[in-house]
Amino acid sequence: MQTRIPLLHETMQPYEVKSKEVLAVNEEVYLSLINNILKETTGNTSQSTIIVGDSGCGKTFLMKRLFAAIKENKDTCLYPIFIEGKSVFSTNDIWAHCVAYLNLDGEKNAFDAIMDWQEHNSKRVLLLVDNMQYYFERTDNTEQYGLRAKLNSAGSPILIASSEMVLPAFTEYDAAFFDGFKISYLKPLSMTAVENITKGKYDVHRLENLMSYMPKTIRSLYIAIDILGKSDAADKDLDYLSDYFYARYQTKFEAASTQMQRILAALSQAETGFSLSEIRAITRLDNGKISPYLKLMIDQKLISKEAKSMRSGIYYILDPLFKLWLRHNAI
């Protein structure tokens, strides 16, 4: 199982994704969704859609691409509003986000105010809720029934959401959204997909080398492409990558104790990992001083142990990007 590695990144705002300038990630799903969305009218009843895929497969990027495409389309009756699901704790939060985005009077019932705004402007709100799983985890079935009832009324806002997995709230017979979503599945990003997406514009071997240090996500791909735009030679790519995350890993390194820093610097020299005796030889620390720190770093998920037996094993740094940074900056 691939370890998920959190990356420090600037999240792209919806208005920063230009529909005609983006990489064609998940193009078939995108085209299917945008074509169906553009057929919507102000008065029909619409089925909600949920985009499902593992972390990093491009759900957020796809949602923001849809936002930009609708925002740029002057002929559509739709008005897109992007909501981050992490900030949603109730159905009222969804409507409150819309009211704030539309600058509506907060004293009126939020949903009614949105419906009045739609009628007055001959528009229809398109709700793009990323990470919708948070809403379903934080609300009960009764509240979810209330949301579905409003969404099922003619001319109500249209919901397109994303989730990391298909939840029981979508599939159980007595769940409010049973058979309530049209589900679109996204596949994990692979290097074959990267080749198809970049269409020969970049050296795929250099891209693959950079991506090997990061989780296979759309953000990682953009970072790799950005580095290739700055680096004039393959042997400089990893220097740029290390610099890209310098502040993050400098803070992580400084948060560790001196002895932990010493052990991390030693482990960064290993291709596949070191045994306890090898760590002792490099750090010149006694076993009794090394073992407690190794256990602490395992608990903090800085390192992992691949055990050969109960008494022996190989220790290695979990995050290959942190290991790269240590090689560039700590040894």
Order of alpha helices (4+ residues) and beta strands (2+ residues): alpha-beta-alpha-beta-alpha-alpha-beta-alpha-alpha-beta-alpha-beta-alpha-alpha-alpha-alpha-alpha-alpha-alpha-alpha-beta-beta-alpha
